[in-house]
């Protein structure tokens, strides 16, 4: 079975069935070419992660609205963005699919950031690049950063940027 791999962690693969696209651009999966429900696609991605070689990001119907990020010691995250570089990033401890549908914008930064250990205690400062996900607050009437991912390897960051630009 072919495997598509998330570039941020080349040792982690997502097994995929055959993928077909009809003339209208809809993507279909599986032997009978019927469109699968999104929840089936999501569980298929998360439940069947295996080791394989580095290729490309998954290209399935859920990839149009979800960004798959595997558990990896090179990816950190936070839901508590603080100004002036005081944010503490936690290790990504599980495979996740980030919903991109409700975002207003995505921004990118480079700098030195604080990272925590698995218990949430400050561990060290590290250079990396961030992916900031912005949402709009109806109540406060302004944009805010709802979640940020820190990539400590430049190639991982470039691969994710390329994936997002292809959506």
CORHU-V152840 format. One record per pair of residues at least 12 apart in sequence whose C-alpha atoms are under 10 Angstrom apart, sorted by sequence separation. I is the first residue (numbers start at 1). J is the second residue. If there is no record, write none. Layout:
i=I j=J
i=I j=J
//
This chain:
i=2 j=14
i=3 j=15
i=4 j=16
i=17 j=29
i=18 j=30
i=19 j=31
i=21 j=33
i=29 j=41
i=57 j=69
i=76 j=88
i=77 j=89
i=78 j=90
i=113 j=125
i=114 j=126
i=115 j=127
i=132 j=144
i=133 j=145
i=134 j=146
i=135 j=147
i=2 j=15
i=3 j=16
i=16 j=29
i=17 j=30
i=18 j=31
i=20 j=33
i=45 j=58
i=76 j=89
i=77 j=90
i=78 j=91
i=112 j=125
i=113 j=126
i=114 j=127
i=132 j=145
i=133 j=146
i=134 j=147
i=1 j=15
i=2 j=16
i=3 j=17
i=16 j=30
i=17 j=31
i=18 j=32
i=19 j=33
i=20 j=34
i=75 j=89
i=76 j=90
i=77 j=91
i=78 j=92
i=112 j=126
i=113 j=127
i=132 j=146
i=133 j=147
i=134 j=148
i=1 j=16
i=2 j=17
i=18 j=33
i=20 j=35
i=45 j=60
i=75 j=90
i=76 j=91
i=77 j=92
i=111 j=126
i=112 j=127
i=113 j=128
i=132 j=147
i=133 j=148
i=1 j=17
i=2 j=18
i=75 j=91
i=76 j=92
i=77 j=93
i=111 j=127
i=112 j=128
i=113 j=129
i=131 j=147
i=132 j=148
i=133 j=149
i=1 j=18
i=45 j=62
i=74 j=91
i=75 j=92
i=76 j=93
i=110 j=127
i=111 j=128
i=112 j=129
i=113 j=130
i=131 j=148
i=132 j=149
i=42 j=60
i=73 j=91
i=74 j=92
i=75 j=93
i=110 j=128
i=111 j=129
i=130 j=148
i=131 j=149
i=132 j=150
i=41 j=60
i=42 j=61
i=72 j=91
i=73 j=92
i=109 j=128
i=110 j=129
i=111 j=130
i=130 j=149
i=131 j=150
i=41 j=61
i=42 j=62
i=71 j=91
i=72 j=92
i=73 j=93
i=109 j=129
i=110 j=130
i=129 j=149
i=130 j=150
i=131 j=151
i=41 j=62
i=42 j=63
i=49 j=70
i=71 j=92
i=72 j=93
i=108 j=129
i=109 j=130
i=110 j=131
i=128 j=149
i=129 j=150
i=130 j=151
i=38 j=60
i=40 j=62
i=41 j=63
i=46 j=68
i=70 j=92
i=71 j=93
i=72 j=94
i=108 j=130
i=109 j=131
i=128 j=150
i=129 j=151
i=130 j=152
i=38 j=61
i=39 j=62
i=45 j=68
i=46 j=69
i=69 j=92
i=70 j=93
i=71 j=94
i=72 j=95
i=107 j=130
i=108 j=131
i=109 j=132
i=127 j=150
i=128 j=151
i=129 j=152
i=37 j=61
i=38 j=62
i=42 j=66
i=46 j=70
i=70 j=94
i=71 j=95
i=89 j=113
i=90 j=114
i=91 j=115
i=107 j=131
i=108 j=132
i=126 j=150
i=127 j=151
i=128 j=152
i=129 j=153
i=16 j=41
i=36 j=61
i=37 j=62
i=38 j=63
i=69 j=94
i=70 j=95
i=71 j=96
i=88 j=113
i=89 j=114
i=90 j=115
i=91 j=116
i=93 j=118
i=106 j=131
i=107 j=132
i=108 j=133
i=126 j=151
i=127 j=152
i=128 j=153
i=129 j=154
i=35 j=61
i=36 j=62
i=42 j=68
i=69 j=95
i=70 j=96
i=85 j=111
i=87 j=113
i=88 j=114
i=89 j=115
i=90 j=116
i=91 j=117
i=92 j=118
i=106 j=132
i=107 j=133
i=126 j=152
i=127 j=153
i=128 j=154
i=131 j=157
i=38 j=65
i=68 j=95
i=69 j=96
i=70 j=97
i=85 j=112
i=86 j=113
i=87 j=114
i=88 j=115
i=89 j=116
i=90 j=117
i=91 j=118
i=105 j=132
i=106 j=133
i=107 j=134
i=127 j=154
i=129 j=156
i=130 j=157
i=16 j=44
i=68 j=96
i=69 j=97
i=85 j=113
i=86 j=114
i=87 j=115
i=88 j=116
i=89 j=117
i=90 j=118
i=91 j=119
i=105 j=133
i=106 j=134
i=129 j=157
i=15 j=44
i=16 j=45
i=67 j=96
i=68 j=97
i=69 j=98
i=85 j=114
i=90 j=119
i=91 j=120
i=104 j=133
i=105 j=134
i=106 j=135
i=128 j=157
i=129 j=158
i=131 j=160
i=14 j=44
i=15 j=45
i=66 j=96
i=67 j=97
i=68 j=98
i=90 j=120
i=103 j=133
i=104 j=134
i=105 j=135
i=131 j=161
i=14 j=45
i=15 j=46
i=29 j=60
i=66 j=97
i=67 j=98
i=68 j=99
i=89 j=120
i=90 j=121
i=102 j=133
i=103 j=134
i=104 j=135
i=105 j=136
i=13 j=45
i=14 j=46
i=15 j=47
i=16 j=48
i=27 j=59
i=28 j=60
i=29 j=61
i=65 j=97
i=66 j=98
i=67 j=99
i=88 j=120
i=89 j=121
i=90 j=122
i=102 j=134
i=103 j=135
i=104 j=136
i=13 j=46
i=14 j=47
i=15 j=48
i=27 j=60
i=28 j=61
i=65 j=98
i=66 j=99
i=67 j=100
i=88 j=121
i=89 j=122
i=90 j=123
i=100 j=133
i=102 j=135
i=103 j=136
i=14 j=48
i=15 j=49
i=27 j=61
i=63 j=97
i=65 j=99
i=66 j=100
i=88 j=122
i=89 j=123
i=102 j=136
i=13 j=48
i=14 j=49
i=15 j=50
i=26 j=61
i=27 j=62
i=62 j=97
i=63 j=98
i=64 j=99
i=65 j=100
i=66 j=101
i=88 j=123
i=115 j=150
i=12 j=48
i=13 j=49
i=14 j=50
i=15 j=51
i=63 j=99
i=64 j=100
i=65 j=101
i=88 j=124
i=89 j=125
i=12 j=49
i=13 j=50
i=14 j=51
i=15 j=52
i=62 j=99
i=63 j=100
i=64 j=101
i=65 j=102
i=78 j=115
i=88 j=125
i=113 j=150
i=11 j=49
i=12 j=50
i=13 j=51
i=14 j=52
i=77 j=115
i=105 j=143
i=107 j=145
i=11 j=50
i=12 j=51
i=13 j=52
i=76 j=115
i=104 j=143
i=105 j=144
i=106 j=145
i=111 j=150
i=113 j=152
i=11 j=51
i=12 j=52
i=13 j=53
i=19 j=59
i=20 j=60
i=21 j=61
i=76 j=116
i=103 j=143
i=104 j=144
i=105 j=145
i=108 j=148
i=110 j=150
i=112 j=152
i=10 j=51
i=11 j=52
i=12 j=53
i=13 j=54
i=19 j=60
i=104 j=145
i=107 j=148
i=108 j=149
i=109 j=150
i=110 j=151
i=9 j=51
i=10 j=52
i=11 j=53
i=12 j=54
i=13 j=55
i=16 j=58
i=18 j=60
i=19 j=61
i=103 j=145
i=106 j=148
i=108 j=150
i=110 j=152
i=10 j=53
i=11 j=54
i=13 j=56
i=14 j=57
i=15 j=58
i=16 j=59
i=17 j=60
i=103 j=146
i=5 j=49
i=9 j=53
i=10 j=54
i=13 j=57
i=14 j=58
i=16 j=60
i=110 j=154
i=4 j=49
i=5 j=50
i=9 j=54
i=10 j=55
i=13 j=58
i=3 j=49
i=5 j=51
i=7 j=53
i=8 j=54
i=10 j=56
i=49 j=95
i=3 j=50
i=5 j=52
i=6 j=53
i=7 j=54
i=3 j=51
i=4 j=52
i=5 j=53
i=6 j=54
i=7 j=55
i=8 j=56
i=46 j=94
i=47 j=95
i=3 j=52
i=4 j=53
i=5 j=54
i=6 j=55
i=7 j=56
i=8 j=57
i=46 j=95
i=98 j=147
i=108 j=157
i=2 j=52
i=3 j=53
i=4 j=54
i=5 j=55
i=6 j=56
i=7 j=57
i=45 j=95
i=46 j=96
i=3 j=54
i=4 j=55
i=5 j=56
i=6 j=57
i=7 j=58
i=45 j=96
i=46 j=97
i=81 j=132
i=3 j=55
i=4 j=56
i=5 j=57
i=6 j=58
i=45 j=97
i=76 j=128
i=3 j=56
i=4 j=57
i=5 j=58
i=75 j=128
i=77 j=130
i=108 j=161
i=3 j=57
i=4 j=58
i=5 j=59
i=14 j=68
i=42 j=96
i=74 j=128
i=75 j=129
i=76 j=130
i=77 j=131
i=78 j=132
i=79 j=133
i=3 j=58
i=4 j=59
i=42 j=97
i=75 j=130
i=77 j=132
i=4 j=60
i=14 j=70
i=13 j=70
i=92 j=149
i=12 j=70
i=91 j=149
i=92 j=150
i=106 j=164
i=11 j=70
i=12 j=71
i=89 j=148
i=90 j=149
i=91 j=150
i=8 j=68
i=9 j=69
i=10 j=70
i=12 j=72
i=89 j=149
i=90 j=150
i=6 j=67
i=8 j=69
i=9 j=70
i=11 j=72
i=87 j=148
i=89 j=150
i=6 j=68
i=7 j=69
i=8 j=70
i=9 j=71
i=10 j=72
i=5 j=68
i=6 j=69
i=7 j=70
i=8 j=71
i=9 j=72
i=81 j=144
i=82 j=145
i=6 j=70
i=8 j=72
i=9 j=73
i=81 j=145
i=100 j=164
i=5 j=70
i=8 j=73
i=9 j=74
i=80 j=145
i=81 j=146
i=8 j=74
i=9 j=75
i=79 j=145
i=80 j=146
i=81 j=147
i=8 j=75
i=78 j=145
i=79 j=146
i=80 j=147
i=81 j=148
i=78 j=146
i=79 j=147
i=80 j=148
i=78 j=147
i=79 j=148
i=77 j=147
i=78 j=148
i=79 j=149
i=77 j=148
i=78 j=149
i=76 j=148
i=77 j=149
i=78 j=150
i=76 j=149
i=77 j=150
i=75 j=149
i=76 j=150
i=77 j=151
i=75 j=150
i=76 j=151
i=74 j=150
i=75 j=151
i=76 j=152
i=74 j=151
i=75 j=152
i=73 j=151
i=74 j=152
i=75 j=153
i=72 j=151
i=73 j=152
i=74 j=153
i=69 j=149
i=75 j=156
i=74 j=156
i=75 j=157
i=12 j=95
i=69 j=160
i=68 j=160
i=67 j=160
i=67 j=163
i=67 j=164
i=66 j=164
i=63 j=163
i=64 j=164
i=63 j=164
i=66 j=167
i=57 j=159
i=64 j=166
i=65 j=167
i=56 j=159
i=57 j=160
i=64 j=167
i=59 j=163
i=63 j=167
i=57 j=162
i=58 j=163
i=57 j=163
i=56 j=163
i=8 j=151
i=8 j=152
i=8 j=153
i=8 j=154
i=10 j=156
i=8 j=155
i=9 j=156
i=7 j=155
i=8 j=156
i=7 j=156
i=8 j=157
i=6 j=156
i=7 j=157
i=8 j=158
i=7 j=158
i=8 j=159
i=7 j=159
i=8 j=160
i=6 j=159
i=7 j=160
i=6 j=160
i=7 j=163
i=6 j=163
//
